[in-house]
Structure formats: structure tokens, C-alpha cells
Amino acid sequence: MTVRVLGRRGGKAKVLPSDITGSNVSLDSGHRCWNEVARDASRAFRAVLATQFLLATLGQAGSDLTQEFPPYTPVGGVSGSLKSVGSDTMNNVMTLWQEGFREEYPNVQTQVEGKGSSTAPPALISGTANFGPMSRAMKDAEIASFKKKFGYEPTGLKVGIDVLAVFVHRDNPISSLSMAQLDAIFSKGRRAGHLKPVRTWGDLGLPEPWKSKPITMYGRNSASGTYGYFKEFVLLGGDFKDSVLEQPGSSSVVQAVGTDRFSIGYSGIGYQTPDVRALPLAADAKSDPVPAEGAFAYSGKYPLSRTLLVYVGLEPGKPIDPLRGEFIRYMFSRPGQKAVARDGYLPIQPDVARTVLESTGLAVAPSASAEGTAPP
């Protein structure tokens, strides 16, 4: 069984399995207490710092691309409630989309819940969410459960590109890693072929005071799509070491690495802070290390870039309801893709976005009025 993922351009689709950690973000309340204001101010401050580092890391590959997307023009007849349940990697960008959407449609109620990609399929099936963001493709069993309920498969919309980065403390002198070395650090079985176990920084060639220091590993929990992606594409399906310290969210991983001088961790590049450094990665021992930069993610040279997806139930042969249709159109508009770039990810290519909209029955330009049927 194959996932229906829109935006494929010729050949076999390669859909690769990117904080408000484990929390609900509700935008439907008119009352804000002081701790909420402080939280938002802290998030804004972190965003400024992250943006400075991301501009240097990702360059202009994404920011210039957003100019090729059409502006969003609101239409009439849009109301109701939007709820997103799924990837915590995509928590912030879903929040940015919903905040921007509410500026156009103040009467629309919105809510974001991010506890991991594995929570998206059950929420779509039960009807408790109408959008399911995931940092990996749905598994066959998840698709089968959805199809059993509705009679058709869920639709995965490609909405952006994430650079999955491997972070070390900013003081760490290591220059790069190969994928086999990375596997040997995190896995029990070393399926990527590294000959010896890697337990200390000295095993990677660093001198004292690093040589004798054990490597502390931070990662995600099993509910996370980031965990599943790393397990599949770095560990080659192998098992993580029991000593990996699992964190509930992407920012938690980065914060831990930033305060632990002898540690390493993996997370979406969008969570980079000044306290950590993203390592260039080499596909194998004979290849040159490739920086975690936007141009290399688009070209496919960076080995850990992945597509971010938003799943939705679109019944074949029936028009989509105005609320979900306009939100999809907003995601693929200029402000929608600027939100992707603002959150540290790379916008989807414009031709891919056009394919997505056409495949959902939505025109590239907004219609004069929003017509459709209510969601099931």
C-alpha cells in the first residue's frame, strides 16, 4: 500500500520521514495571562536568535523562493474550527499558519497540538483533528486504518523541507562525521558498517580534554517522526543504545546539547541556537562532508533532508469544504511559505506547490467565493 503524497515530480516519490514541547497551543481565547505573554516574548526572542543563525546556515535558498508564491486573497463563506494534531517538529509552523489565517478570518477558531507524528493518524481517524502534520510519511498500517474508516486513503501534502541536523556543543572541535560514525555513536548494532564501537570523543579522533570523555547522546522519543526518520536512515533500522537520553521535544534536545559540553543530539535545523553547532555530514568515508545548508538540502546532497507533510482527508470526487480548502491554499501562498522560512525550514518548490493545489481540486489563484461540502 502506498501513501498518497501530492507534489511528486516524475519517478518514484522519495518522501522522507522536523517548540512548544508536548503542549497544546490554543488560539481561540480572548484572554491572555502574564505567563502566556512572557512565553510569547521568550519565543519571539528565541526566534530572533535562531533567525540570525539560520540565515547564515540556510542562506537565501528559501527566503528568495517565497517571492515566487502568490499572495493570499481571502474569500467569503469561511468559518468553523481548525485543529491540528501531530508532529511537534511542525508545532511552530502550524501555529504561524493558524495565526496568519485568523488574521484573514477572525471568526475561525484554531488549535494546535503537537505530541509527535504518530498522534496525527488517530486524530484524523477519530475526527478530533482536520489536519495532521507529520515529519515522516504515514506507515502502511496507519493508512490502512484510515481507509478502513473512510473508504479512501489520506492525502499527504508536501509543505516544506526540513534539514535534520546533528548538533554538538559550540565548543566541540570535531569538524564533521560520516553516516557510519553517526550510526556507531547512537546504535547498538552498527549496521552502517563502522568497524568499532564509538563511546568516547577519543574514538572519533579528538585529543584531550575530549579524548577520554564519554559521548552523551540526546534524541527523541518513539512517538516522534524525527525518531523514526533517524532510526530508518541513520541506524538503517537498527536499535538505539539504551543510554540515549530521550527528550519530549525538538527544542529540548537542542537545549540539552547546548548545556552539555560533551554531548551530541539530532533535531530539525529550525531549532538551532547559538549554543550548538550543526555538523557537516558525509554519506560515506570516501565522500566529502556536506554542510546542513539549504542549497544542499534542495539538491539532495545533504544526507539528512526530509519532506514535511500535512495529512488531510480528501474524499475523491467531492469538493473540499471552504474552511480546509482555504487553509490549504494559505499554506501554499506567499505568507504561508514565508512562515515556513521564518520557522527555519525551506519552502517547498513553487512547481510542487502548484501540483499539490491542482491535485486537491484547488486553483492556484483563490476563487471568487468559497463553495463546498462540510467535512465528514
Secondary structure by P-SEA (a helix, b strand, c coil): ccccccccccccccccccccccbbbbcccccccaaaaaaaaaaaaaaaaaaaaaaaacccccaaaaaabbbbbbbcccbbbbbbbccccaaaaaaaaaaaaaaacccbbbbbbbccccaaaaaaaaccccbbbbcccccaaaaaaaaaaccbbbbbbbccccccccccccccccccccaaaaaaacccccccccccccccccccccccccccccbbbbbbccccaaaaaaaacccccccccccccccccaaaaaaaaaaccccccccccccccccbbbbbbbcccccccccccaaaaaaccccbbbbbbbbbbbcccccccaaaaaaaaaaacaaaaaaaaaaccccccaaaaaaaaaaaccccccccbbbbbccc
